[in-house]
C-alpha cells in the first residue's frame, strides 16, 4: 500500500490532534472501581497477578502490560490511563491503514478523523482498562483475516503479481507463500492476544468464522453450478489450522476461561436488557458517546443512520465482491452487529450486555460511516457536495464536542469519586477506629488511594477481638446470602459468601472492641441486598458522619459511634479544663496531658465537649500548633465529632468524645510547641468567646497542651 505525501501529512495531523485531545484531563478524575482493580492487580508480581486474575472475570494480558508499564512510568492516575491512550491512538492509525487498503485514501482519512473525535473512543482512551487494546487487536485480527482469505482464494496477491497469475513465475509463487505464512502467523498471534485480553473478543472470532462459512458455501455453490469443485484442500486447511492454532495457544487459560464464564466468582450485578435498548444504547454510544441521552439525541441518530444507509448504495470494491463474495457494507455492519447480537442471544442465560463491551467491535462502525459520508456526498454538483460535506462534519463535530464536554465536566457522567471518598475517610479516621469496606467493590480503591497505617486486615466474619490504637483495622464485608460458589471458596478471592447471622455476630465483636466504625459504601445493594449491615449500623450504632461523592454509583463514607449510650462523665485519664465557650459549649478536658511527636507524623489528641445550649449552626473546630513566637507551624479545621452530629444537634448535658488529628510536617523544627484550639462560626469566622483565664487568648483560642516535636 502506497500513501502519497498529502495523505501522510493529513493522517499524521489527525493522529497528533487525537493524541492532544486524549491528553486533556487525562488522570484528572478519580479512578472508578474497575480502574482501581487494574491498578491494584498490575502492581502485584506476575505470579500473584496471574493467580488473582484466574479468580476474577477477565484474562491477564492487559494487566501484564500495565504491570510493566507502571513499573516504568509510575502508578499515578495519569500514568495508568496513558497505556489506554496509547492503544487508542494506535487504533486510529490502524483504522486509517485498513480503510485505505480496503477502500480509498478519502474514506481512510474520514474514518480516522471520526475515530479521533469520537467521544466513545475518547472515553475509553482515558480509562485504565483493556478496551482500547481489545479494539486495536480486534481490528488487526479482522484485517489479517481478510488478507489470509483473499490470498488463499486468489493465490495471486497484488503485492507479488500485480494482478498476474502467480503460477506463471516461480518467484511469484514463493512470494505468495511467504505472504500467506506471514499474515497467517500475524492473524493467529493478534487473535490469541485478543483472547487473552478480553473474553468478549471470542464473539469477533465467531463472526470471522461465520464469514468464512458463508465464503466456503458460496464458493461451493459456484463450483456445483459449473461442475467444478473450487474449494481446494489448501484453502480449507489454512483456515482450520489457524483456528486450531489459536485454540492450542489458548489452552493454558481455556479451563479458567470456561469456569469463569459458566460459574463466575463474583456476584451477579447486571440484569437482562431488552433488544431495543441494546440497539439504541449501542448505536448512540458508537455515534455520540456515552455522555448524551439517546432519546434526546434521537433526531441526530436518525441523520447518522441515514448517512450509513448510503454506504449500501453501491459496492463494486473487488476486495469483498471477489475475495470474500460479500459486500463491504454488509461485512462492516456484521463486524459490529453480529457480536452484539450474540451477546444479546446469550443474555437470557447470563446477562452479558454492557455498552462498554461493544467498543471492541466499534472500528467497523466508523469505517462504515466514513463510506456512507463519501457516498452521500458523491454527487455531480461540486458545490452541493461541499456544502453537504461541510454541514455533516459541522454537525458531527458539534455533537462530539458537546458529548466530550459532558464526559469531562457533567457530574451525571462523572466517574465515581473513590479518590475523594478514600481521602475523606483517611482524614476522619482516628486510631482505634475500625473500617468496613464492601466485599470486592471498595477494597481496591482503598488499597490504591489510602495511606492509612494498617493494624489488621481481613474478612469481617473472621474478625477476632483486638485493639489497634496505632493503625486501622480494615474489614471486608461478605456477600450476604450469596451463592456457596462465590469466589470459588478461595481465601484470596475478593468476594466471599456469608450469612446475615455470621455478619451480625462479627459486627457484635467489632462494636465491643472499637468505639467508632467507618464504612466505605459502593454497590452494597449488590452484596447486601437486604441491608443487613446498614440496618445493624443504624440500629446499634449512632451515626456521626455521612458524606456522599459524585459519580454514577454515589459512593458514601459513613461514621458511627458503636454505642448509643451517652457519655456522662469525664474519663479519669483526661486532664480537666472546663472552659465555657459562648455560653453554649464547655471544653471539659483532653488527653493526653502532654505528648511527643516526630516531624512528619500525626499528632493525636482527644477532646471532651459538653453541650450547655444548642447552637444555631454547626460550629467548626480550629486547632493549630504554635511556636513560642506565636508562629503557626501546623493547623487543621473540621466539624467536631462529624457532619451528622454537629454542635447544633448536641444534647445539653451530654459529653462528647472528639478525637482530632494534626499532621506535623517534616519541615517543623525540633522543639517545644503549644497546641491551641478554638470553636468558631463558619459563616462569620468569629470564635466563640470564653471568660478570661490563663488558657484563653484574646482571639478566643485556648491553649490546650504542650507538644514536643522530635526528628
C-alpha positions in Angstrom: 0.0 0.0 0.0 1.4 3.3 -1.0 0.5 6.5 0.7 1.2 9.8 -1.0 2.8 12.7 0.9 -0.5 14.7 1.2 -2.4 11.7 2.7 0.5 11.1 5.0 0.6 14.7 6.2 -3.2 14.8 7.0 -3.1 11.4 8.6 -0.3 12.4 10.9 -2.1 15.6 11.7 -5.2 13.7 12.7 -3.1 11.4 15.0 -1.4 14.4 16.7 -4.7 16.1 17.2 -6.2 12.9 18.6 -3.2 12.5 20.9 -3.6 16.0 22.2 -7.3 15.6 22.7 -6.8 12.5 24.7 -4.1 14.0 26.9 -6.6 16.7 28.0 -7.6 16.0 31.6 -6.0 12.6 31.5 -5.9 11.3 35.1 -7.8 14.4 36.4 -10.7 12.4 37.6 -10.6 9.6 40.2 -10.3 6.1 39.1 -13.6 4.2 39.3 -13.9 0.7 40.7 -12.8 -1.3 37.6 -9.8 1.0 37.1 -8.7 0.6 40.7 -8.8 -3.2 40.0 -6.4 -2.6 37.1 -4.1 -0.5 39.3 -4.0 -2.9 42.2 -3.6 -6.1 40.2 -0.9 -4.6 38.0 1.2 -3.7 41.0 1.4 -7.3 42.1 4.2 -9.6 41.0 3.4 -11.6 37.9 2.7 -14.8 39.8 0.3 -13.2 42.2 -1.3 -11.2 39.3 -1.9 -14.4 37.4 -3.3 -16.2 40.4 -5.6 -13.3 41.2 -6.8 -12.9 37.6 -7.6 -16.6 37.4 -10.1 -15.9 40.1 -11.6 -12.8 38.5 -13.6 -12.3 35.3 -11.0 -11.0 32.8 -7.9 -12.6 31.3 -4.5 -11.3 32.2 -2.7 -9.8 29.2 -3.8 -6.2 29.8 -2.7 -6.5 33.4 0.7 -7.8 32.3 1.2 -4.9 30.0 0.1 -2.4 32.7 2.4 -4.2 35.2 5.5 -3.5 33.1 4.3 0.0 32.0 3.5 1.1 35.6 6.9 -0.1 36.9 8.4 2.1 34.2 6.2 5.1 34.2 4.8 5.1 37.8 1.4 4.4 39.2 -0.4 7.8 39.1 -3.8 8.1 37.5 -2.2 9.8 34.5 0.4 7.0 34.0 -2.1 4.2 34.4 -4.5 5.7 31.9 -1.8 6.6 29.4 -1.5 2.9 28.3 -5.1 3.0 27.2 -4.5 6.4 25.4 -1.6 4.8 23.6 -3.7 1.9 22.2 -6.5 4.4 21.5 -4.1 6.3 19.2 -2.8 3.1 17.7 -6.5 2.2 16.9 -6.8 5.4 14.8 -3.7 4.5 12.8 -5.0 1.0 12.3 -8.4 2.3 11.1 -6.6 4.6 8.6 -4.5 1.7 7.3 -7.4 -0.7 7.0 -9.8 1.8 5.3 -7.0 2.9 3.0 -6.3 -0.6 1.8 -10.0 -1.7 1.6 -11.4 1.5 0.1 -9.6 4.8 -0.6 -7.5 7.5 0.9 -10.5 9.7 1.3 -12.5 7.0 3.2 -9.4 6.3 5.3 -9.0 9.9 6.3 -12.6 10.4 7.2 -12.7 7.1 9.2 -9.6 8.1 11.1 -11.0 11.5 11.8 -14.3 10.0 13.1 -12.4 7.8 15.5 -10.2 10.7 16.6 -13.1 12.9 17.6 -15.4 10.1 18.8 -16.5 10.7 22.4 -16.9 6.9 22.7 -13.2 6.4 21.8 -12.2 9.4 24.0 -14.0 7.8 26.9 -12.1 4.5 26.7 -8.8 6.1 25.7 -8.8 7.8 29.1 -10.0 4.7 31.1 -7.4 2.4 32.7 -9.0 -0.8 31.3 -8.3 -3.1 28.4 -10.9 -1.9 25.9 -8.7 0.2 23.5 -6.2 -2.7 23.5 -9.0 -5.2 22.7 -10.4 -2.9 19.9 -7.0 -2.5 18.3 -6.3 -6.2 18.4 -9.8 -6.9 17.0 -9.3 -4.6 14.0 -5.9 -6.1 13.4 -7.4 -9.6 13.6 -10.2 -8.8 11.1 -7.8 -7.1 8.7 -5.4 -10.0 8.7 -8.4 -12.4 8.4 -9.4 -10.7 5.2 -5.8 -10.9 3.9 -5.5 -14.6 4.6 -8.8 -15.4 3.0 -8.1 -13.2 0.0 -4.7 -14.8 -0.6 -5.9 -18.3 -0.2 -8.7 -17.5 -2.6 -6.8 -15.9 -5.4 -3.3 -17.3 -5.0 -2.0 -14.1 -6.5 -1.7 -11.2 -4.1 -1.4 -7.8 -5.7 1.9 -7.1 -3.8 3.5 -10.1 -5.6 2.0 -10.3 -9.0 0.2 -7.1 -9.6 -2.8 -9.0 -11.0 -0.8 -11.7 -12.9 -1.3 -15.4 -12.1 1.2 -16.5 -9.5 1.8 -19.8 -11.3 3.4 -18.1 -14.3 6.5 -17.2 -12.3 8.1 -19.4 -9.6 9.3 -16.3 -7.7 5.7 -15.0 -7.5 4.6 -18.3 -6.1 7.4 -18.1 -3.5 6.3 -14.5 -2.7 2.7 -15.7 -2.3 3.6 -18.4 0.0 5.7 -16.0 2.1 2.9 -13.5 2.4 0.4 -16.2 3.4 2.7 -17.5 6.1 3.4 -14.0 7.4 -0.2 -13.0 7.5 -1.3 -16.4 8.9 1.2 -16.1 11.8 0.2 -12.5 12.4 -3.5 -13.3 12.4 -3.0 -16.2 14.9 -0.9 -14.0 17.1 -3.2 -11.0 17.4 -6.3 -13.2 17.7 -4.7 -15.1 20.5 -3.6 -11.9 22.2 -7.2 -10.7 21.9 -8.5 -13.8 23.6 -6.0 -13.2 26.5 -7.2 -9.6 26.7 -11.0 -9.8 26.8 -13.3 -12.8 26.7 -15.8 -10.8 24.5 -13.1 -11.0 21.8 -14.3 -14.5 21.2 -17.5 -13.2 19.6 -15.4 -11.4 17.0 -13.7 -14.7 16.1 -17.2 -16.2 15.8 -18.0 -13.5 13.3 -14.9 -14.3 11.3 -15.8 -18.0 11.3 -19.4 -17.1 10.1 -17.9 -15.1 7.2 -15.6 -17.9 6.4 -18.5 -20.4 6.4 -20.5 -18.1 4.0 -17.4 -17.8 1.8 -17.0 -21.5 1.6 -20.7 -22.2 0.9 -20.8 -19.6 -1.8 -17.7 -21.0 -3.5 -19.1 -24.5 -3.2 -22.4 -23.5 -4.9 -20.5 -21.7 -7.6 -18.5 -24.9 -8.2 -21.5 -27.1 -8.3 -23.2 -24.9 -10.9 -20.1 -25.2 -13.1 -19.4 -28.8 -12.4 -16.1 -27.8 -10.8 -15.1 -28.0 -7.1 -13.3 -24.7 -6.4 -12.5 -25.1 -2.6 -9.1 -26.6 -2.5 -7.8 -28.6 0.4 -5.1 -25.9 0.7 -7.8 -23.1 1.3 -9.7 -25.2 3.8 -6.6 -26.3 5.7 -5.3 -22.8 6.1 -8.4 -21.6 7.9 -8.9 -24.7 10.0 -5.3 -24.7 11.0 -5.5 -21.0 12.0 -8.4 -21.7 14.4 -6.7 -24.8 15.7 -3.5 -22.8 16.4 -5.5 -20.1 18.3 -7.1 -22.9 20.4 -3.8 -24.5 21.1 -2.2 -21.3 22.2 -5.2 -20.6 24.4 -5.2 -24.0 26.1 -3.2 -22.8 29.2 -6.1 -20.4 30.0 -9.0 -22.3 28.5 -10.2 -24.2 31.6 -10.1 -21.0 33.6 -12.0 -19.1 31.0 -14.6 -21.8 30.8 -15.1 -21.8 34.6 -15.3 -18.0 34.8 -17.9 -17.9 32.0 -20.1 -20.7 33.4 -19.6 -20.1 37.1 -18.5 -16.5 37.7 -16.7 -16.0 41.1 -18.4 -12.6 41.5 -22.0 -11.7 42.5 -24.4 -11.0 39.6 -24.6 -7.3 39.0 -26.2 -7.0 35.6 -29.8 -7.6 34.5 -31.3 -8.6 31.2 -31.5 -5.7 28.7 -34.3 -5.7 26.0 -33.1 -5.8 22.4 -34.4 -2.3 21.6 -32.5 -0.8 24.5 -29.4 -2.7 23.5 -29.5 -1.4 19.9 -30.4 2.1 20.8 -27.8 2.5 23.6 -25.1 0.8 21.5 -25.8 2.9 18.4 -25.9 6.1 20.5 -22.6 5.3 22.1 -20.9 4.5 18.8 -22.2 7.7 17.2 -22.2 10.2 20.0 -20.6 8.6 23.0 -22.0 7.6 26.4 -22.4 11.1 27.7 -25.5 12.1 25.9 -29.1 10.9 26.3 -30.0 8.6 23.4 -33.7 9.7 23.5 -32.9 13.4 23.4 -30.4 12.8 20.6 -32.7 10.7 18.6 -33.0 13.2 15.6 -29.3 13.3 15.3 -29.0 9.5 15.5 -31.6 9.2 12.7 -29.5 11.5 10.5 -26.4 9.4 11.2 -28.3 6.2 10.4 -29.4 7.8 7.1 -25.8 8.6 6.2 -24.9 4.9 7.0 -27.7 3.7 4.7 -25.9 5.5 1.8 -23.0 3.2 2.3 -25.1 0.4 0.9 -26.0 2.4 -2.2 -23.4 0.6 -4.4 -20.4 -1.6 -3.8 -18.1 -2.7 -6.6 -15.0 -2.9 -4.5 -13.1 -6.1 -5.6 -11.8 -6.9 -2.1 -15.2 -8.1 -0.9 -17.0 -9.0 -4.2 -14.1 -11.2 -5.4 -12.1 -12.2 -2.4 -14.9 -12.7 0.1 -18.0 -12.8 -2.0 -19.8 -10.4 0.4 -20.4 -6.7 0.1 -18.2 -4.3 2.1 -21.1 -2.5 3.9 -22.6 -5.8 5.0 -19.2 -7.1 6.1 -18.6 -3.9 8.2 -22.1 -4.0 9.6 -21.7 -7.6 10.6 -18.3 -6.8 12.3 -20.2 -4.7 14.8 -23.7 -6.2 14.8 -23.1 -9.9 14.8 -21.0 -10.0 18.1 -23.6 -7.7 19.7 -26.5 -10.0 18.7 -24.6 -13.0 20.0 -24.2 -11.2 23.3 -27.9 -10.5 23.4 -28.8 -14.1 22.4 -26.8 -15.3 25.4 -28.1 -12.8 27.8 -31.3 -14.8 28.8 -28.8 -17.5 30.1 -26.4 -15.0 31.7 -26.7 -11.2 31.3 -23.6 -10.2 29.3 -24.5 -6.9 27.7 -22.9 -3.7 28.7 -22.2 -0.8 26.3 -18.5 -0.9 27.2 -18.0 -4.3 25.6 -19.4 -3.1 22.3 -16.2 -0.9 22.0 -14.2 -4.0 20.9 -16.4 -4.1 17.7 -16.5 -0.4 17.1 -13.9 0.3 14.5 -16.0 -1.1 11.6 -18.8 1.4 12.5 -16.5 4.4 11.8 -15.3 2.9 8.5 -18.9 2.2 7.5 -19.9 5.8 8.5 -17.0 7.2 6.5 -18.0 5.1 3.5 -21.6 6.4 3.9 -20.3 10.0 4.1 -18.3 9.5 0.9 -21.3 8.1 -1.0 -23.7 10.7 0.5 -21.6 13.5 -0.9 -20.8 11.7 -4.2 -22.9 13.8 -6.5 -22.3 15.6 -9.7 -22.7 19.1 -8.3 -19.5 20.1 -6.7 -21.0 23.0 -4.6 -23.8 20.8 -3.2 -21.2 18.2 -2.4 -19.0 20.6 -0.5 -21.9 22.2 1.3 -23.3 18.8 2.3 -19.9 17.6 3.5 -19.3 20.7 5.5 -22.7 20.6 7.1 -22.4 17.0 8.1 -19.0 17.4 9.6 -20.1 20.6 11.5 -23.0 18.5 13.0 -20.7 15.6 14.0 -18.1 18.0 15.4 -20.6 20.0 17.4 -22.3 16.9 18.9 -18.9 15.3 19.6 -17.8 18.5 21.4 -20.9 18.6 23.4 -20.6 14.9 24.4 -16.9 15.3 25.3 -17.7 18.3 27.4 -20.3 16.3 29.3 -17.8 13.5 29.7 -15.3 15.8 31.3 -17.5 18.2 33.3 -21.1 17.0 33.7 -21.5 15.2 37.1 -24.2 13.0 35.6 -21.4 11.2 33.7 -18.6 11.6 36.2 -16.7 8.6 37.4 -17.3 7.5 41.0 -15.1 9.8 43.1 -13.4 7.0 45.0 -10.3 9.1 45.5 -12.3 11.7 47.3 -14.1 9.1 49.4 -11.0 7.3 50.5 -9.2 10.6 51.2 -12.2 11.8 53.3 -12.1 8.5 55.2 -8.4 8.9 55.8 -8.9 12.5 57.1 -11.6 11.5 59.6 -10.4 8.1 60.7 -8.7 8.1 64.1 -6.5 5.5 65.8 -8.7 2.7 67.3 -11.4 3.0 64.7 -12.5 0.1 62.5 -13.1 0.4 58.8 -15.6 -1.7 56.8 -15.2 -2.0 53.1 -17.7 -3.7 50.8 -16.8 -7.2 49.5 -14.7 -6.7 46.4 -16.1 -3.4 45.4 -14.2 -0.9 47.5 -11.1 -2.8 48.7 -9.2 -1.9 45.5 -10.0 1.8 45.8 -9.0 1.7 49.5 -5.7 -0.1 48.6 -4.8 2.3 45.8 -5.7 5.6 47.4 -5.3 5.1 51.2 -2.1 5.7 53.1 -3.6 4.8 56.4 -1.4 2.7 58.7 -3.0 -0.8 58.7 -3.0 -2.6 62.0 -5.1 -5.5 60.8 -6.9 -6.5 57.6 -9.1 -9.4 56.7 -12.7 -10.6 56.3 -15.3 -9.3 58.7 -16.6 -12.8 59.5 -13.1 -13.9 60.6 -12.6 -10.9 62.9 -11.2 -11.6 66.3 -11.4 -9.0 69.0 -8.3 -6.8 69.1 -7.4 -3.2 69.9 -5.4 -1.2 67.3 -4.5 2.2 68.7 -1.8 2.8 66.1 -3.5 1.7 62.9 -6.7 1.0 61.2 -8.5 -2.3 61.4 -9.8 -2.9 57.9 -12.5 -5.5 57.5 -14.0 -6.7 54.2 -17.7 -7.5 54.4 -19.1 -10.5 52.6 -21.8 -11.1 50.0 -24.8 -11.8 52.4 -26.9 -14.6 51.0 -24.5 -15.1 48.1 -24.1 -18.5 46.4 -21.8 -21.0 48.0 -19.6 -21.0 44.9 -18.9 -17.3 45.2 -15.2 -16.7 45.0 -14.8 -20.4 44.4 -14.2 -20.8 48.1 -10.7 -19.3 47.8 -9.4 -17.3 50.8 -7.7 -14.9 48.4 -10.9 -14.1 46.5 -12.2 -10.5 46.5 -15.7 -11.9 47.2 -17.0 -14.4 49.6 -20.4 -15.6 50.6 -21.7 -15.3 54.1 -25.0 -15.1 56.1 -26.8 -12.5 58.0 -26.2 -14.3 61.3 -22.5 -14.6 60.8 -22.3 -10.9 59.7 -24.2 -9.7 62.8 -22.1 -11.8 65.1 -18.9 -10.4 63.6 -20.3 -6.9 64.0 -21.0 -7.6 67.6 -17.3 -8.3 68.1 -16.3 -5.2 66.2 -18.6 -3.0 68.3 -17.3 -4.5 71.5 -13.7 -3.7 70.6 -13.9 -0.3 68.9 -15.5 3.0 69.9 -16.1 4.1 66.3 -16.7 2.3 63.0 -16.4 3.7 59.5 -17.9 2.3 56.3 -16.9 2.9 52.7 -20.0 2.1 50.7 -20.3 1.3 47.0 -22.5 -1.2 45.3 -23.5 -2.5 48.7 -27.0 -3.2 47.4 -25.4 -5.9 45.3 -23.5 -7.7 48.1 -26.1 -6.8 50.8 -29.4 -6.6 49.1 -31.4 -6.8 52.4 -29.4 -4.1 54.1 -28.2 -6.3 56.9 -25.0 -4.2 57.6 -26.8 -0.9 57.0 -29.6 -1.8 59.5 -27.1 -3.1 62.1 -25.1 0.2 62.0 -28.3 2.3 62.1 -29.9 0.5 65.0 -26.9 -0.5 67.1 -24.7 2.5 66.3 -25.0 6.2 66.3 -24.2 7.9 63.1 -21.8 10.8 63.3 -20.7 11.4 59.8 -22.2 10.8 56.3 -20.6 12.2 53.1 -21.6 11.4 49.5 -19.4 11.7 46.5 -20.0 12.3 42.8 -20.4 9.5 40.4 -23.0 7.2 38.9 -22.9 4.8 41.9 -22.7 7.6 44.5 -20.0 6.3 46.9 -20.5 7.2 50.6 -18.4 7.4 53.7 -20.3 6.9 57.0 -19.1 7.0 60.5 -20.8 5.6 63.6 -20.3 5.5 67.4 -20.5 1.9 68.5 -22.7 2.8 71.5 -25.9 4.8 71.6 -25.4 5.4 75.3 -24.4 8.9 76.2 -21.1 9.6 77.9 -22.0 11.2 81.3 -18.6 11.6 83.0 -15.1 12.7 82.0 -12.7 9.7 81.9 -10.2 9.5 84.8 -7.3 9.7 82.3 -8.3 13.0 80.9 -7.0 16.4 82.0 -9.9 18.6 83.2 -10.1 22.1 81.8 -13.8 23.3 81.9 -13.8 26.4 79.7 -17.3 27.7 78.7 -17.4 28.9 75.1 -20.1 31.4 74.0 -22.3 30.3 77.0 -23.2 27.2 74.9 -20.4 24.6 74.9 -17.9 23.6 77.5 -14.5 22.2 76.8 -14.4 19.8 79.7 -10.9 18.4 79.1 -8.5 16.5 76.9 -5.9 13.7 76.8 -3.0 13.1 77.0 -1.8 15.9 79.2 1.3 16.4 77.0 2.8 14.4 74.1 5.8 14.0 71.9 5.5 13.6 68.1 8.1 13.1 65.3 8.2 15.5 62.5 6.2 14.0 59.6 4.0 12.0 61.9 0.4 12.7 63.1 -0.4 14.3 66.4 -3.5 12.7 68.0 -5.4 14.4 70.8 -8.8 13.6 72.3 -11.1 16.5 73.3 -14.2 16.2 75.5 -17.1 18.6 75.0 -20.3 19.1 76.9 -23.3 20.9 75.4 -24.9 23.6 77.6 -27.3 25.0 75.0 -28.0 24.2 71.3 -26.1 26.2 68.7 -27.9 27.7 65.7 -25.4 26.2 63.2 -22.7 23.7 63.4 -19.6 25.3 64.9 -16.2 24.4 63.3 -13.1 23.5 65.3 -9.7 25.1 64.5 -6.6 23.6 66.0 -3.0 24.6 65.4 0.5 24.0 66.6 2.2 27.2 67.6 5.9 28.0 68.2 6.9 30.2 71.2 6.9 33.2 69.0 3.3 32.6 68.1 4.1 31.3 64.6 1.7 28.6 63.5 3.6 25.5 62.1 0.7 23.2 61.5 -3.1 23.6 61.6 -6.4 22.0 60.6 -10.1 22.6 60.6 -13.1 20.3 60.9 -16.6 19.9 62.3 -16.3 18.4 65.8 -17.4 14.7 66.0 -18.8 14.7 62.4 -21.1 16.4 60.0 -24.2 14.4 61.1 -23.6 15.0 64.8 -22.5 18.7 64.6 -22.9 21.1 67.6 -26.4 22.1 66.5 -27.5 18.5 67.3 -25.7 18.1 70.6 -27.9 17.3 73.6 -27.5 19.6 76.6 -25.7 17.8 79.4 -24.2 15.1 77.2 -20.4 14.7 77.0 -18.9 14.1 73.5 -15.6 12.5 72.8 -13.8 14.1 69.9 -10.5 12.6 68.7 -8.6 15.1 66.5 -5.5 14.6 64.4 -2.9 17.1 63.2 -0.2 16.2 60.7 3.1 17.7 61.7 5.2 18.4 58.7 8.8 17.2 58.3 9.7 20.9 57.9 8.8 21.6 61.5 12.0 22.1 63.5 12.5 20.1 66.7 11.4 21.9 69.9 8.6 22.7 72.2 5.2 23.9 70.9 1.7 24.7 72.1 -1.5 23.2 70.7 -4.3 25.7 70.6 -8.0 25.1 69.7 -11.0 27.3 69.0 -14.7 26.9 68.1 -15.9 29.4 65.5 -18.9 30.3 63.4 -18.0 29.2 59.8 -20.3 31.9 58.4 -18.7 34.8 60.2 -15.3 33.3 61.2 -15.9 34.6 64.7 -14.6 32.4 67.6 -16.9 31.6 70.5 -15.7 33.8 73.3 -14.7 32.4 76.8 -14.1 34.0 80.2 -10.5 35.3 80.6 -8.1 32.8 82.1 -4.5 31.7 81.8 -5.6 29.3 79.0 -7.8 31.7 77.0 -6.2 34.1 74.5 -7.7 37.4 73.3 -8.6 36.0 69.9 -10.7 33.2 71.6 -8.1 30.5 71.1 -7.5 28.1 74.0 -4.0 26.9 74.9 -4.5 23.2 75.3 -1.3 21.3 75.9 2.4 21.1 75.3 3.8 19.2 72.4 7.4 18.3 71.8 8.5 17.7 68.2 11.4 15.4 67.6 13.2 14.4 64.4 
